[in-house]
Amino acid sequence: MIRLLLLLLLIFVIWGFINRYKSRKNVTKIGLMVSCDHCGIFFPKQEALYLDQHYYCCKAHYEENRSKNS
């Protein structure tokens, strides 16, 4: 009975380490995060719209700021 409990504990610990490694691996794929200068939401830099050293999360925020600067 004790051997079975130890085996289950060992399997649980190994499973936990594997899941932790997988979750860390997914975080590194996201890359650098930036915030929208209009609403402040954080999102991946590769999805950003960029204007005059400012990042925007969507076309509406980008267009609104572009019209203010014109």
N, C-alpha and C positions, 0 to 999 in steps of 0.2 A: 504494500500500500504506500509506503514512504517513497519507494522507487518511482511509482507512478506519479505521485505528487511532484517529486523532483524533476521528472521528465517533462511534465506539463509546465512547470515553472521555467525550465530551460527553453522550451519551445516558445513560451510567451515572451521571454526576454529577447530571444533572437528575432521574433516577429516584431517587437517594438523597435529594435535597432534598425531593421530593414525599413520599416515605415518611416522612421525619422530620417534616414538617409534619402529616401525617395522624396519626402516633402522638402528637404533642403535643396535637392537637385532641381525641383520645379521652380523654386524662388529665384535661382540664378538665371533662369531662362528669361525672366521678365526684363531685366536690364535696369537702366537708370530711370528713375521716376522724376517727373517734373510736375509743377502745379499750374493750373490755368490761372492766368492773370485776371480773369473776369470773375470766376466763381470759386476758385481756390481748390478745386478737386485735384487729387493726385492721380496720374496716369502714366503709362510708359512713354518715354521720350520719342520713340519711333512712331507713335500715333499722333504726335503733336502737330499743330499748325503753328508756324513761326512767323512773327512779324516784328521788326524793330527790337530785337532782343527780348521778346515776350512770347510765351507759349500759350496756346489756346486748345481747349479740349474738343471744340466742335466749330463747324463753319459759322454758326450763328454768332458765337462770341467773337470769332475772328473778324467777321464782317462788321459787327457793331463797333469794335475798337478801331477798325480801319476807317470807318466813316467818321469817327470822332477825330482822328488824326488828320483827316483831309482838310 
